[in-house]
């Protein structure tokens, strides 16, 4: 528990430092004026979108576990392991802590570990795949912006990395050397090896693919709907497609950051991304709210569940 508390403090620290620096750079007189005219009804809309996104994501996981394993738990239990997974992702480097703990919880319920692993990987992969599908459209929309070139380079490197993961054998000498020299990358590389085997299993799933794909679209859609809603709630009119495209890019670029949950780095990078459409006076406030609703809110819910049931979950 002490280690968990230390990781929570680190996550909050990185988030707070990044948020404070961005605020110091962006706050203007107009910022206070904008804050005094926030449209509260958009807050309820954002929370609704968040709840629907979580609902469809958990539904997808519940179906996968039911179909692929001997899972016999309730939908509420699936919700708990999903949220607790978000919590552990948020407090561990590279967001890798959630998956092992979720498998631990299922092991206690005598669930088959192999296919349970496949279920979790498919759930994550389907969301990542949808974000990647939006990237070409995002590049086209922002083709005249100077920031798009480094993003294209980063995305190309990520794509090249995935190709290597798929084509090279799991015991490839480079993987072994990285794991041996940099222990912090060990779990990260293991997850990508699982990614490789899981994708092959997913392709063979037939009709189940359609159901998972539809639930993924619904979950992902409500998730990205939060972003333009935050802008509107702050009284800023933006192109909703541009806002959603930028968020999709952020989901890919900041997926493997070495800080706990990507905290600090994602806020700073998000500020650079959204500076292309957001007025400077509201940018800092937007970034803090954006990260809270699209990432930290689910993690907080999972953390509260973990603390409440920590004795029974160990």
Secondary structure, 3 states (H helix, E strand, C coil): CHHHHHHHHHHHHHHHHHHHHHHHHHCCHHHHHHHHCCCCHHHHHHHHHHHHHHHHHHHHHHHHHHHHCCCCCCHHHHHHHHHHHHHHHHCCECCCHHHHHHHHHHHHCCCCHHHHHHHHHHHHHHHHHHHHHHHHHHHHHCCCCCCHHHHHHHHHHHHHHHHHHHHCCCCCHHHHHHHHHCHHHHHHHHHHHHHHHHHHHHHCCCCHHHHHHHHHHHHHHHHHHHHHHHHHHCCCCCCHHHHHHHHHHHHHHCCCCCCECCCCHHHHHHHHHHCCCCCHHHHHHHHHHHHHHHHHHHHHHHHHHHHHCHHHHC
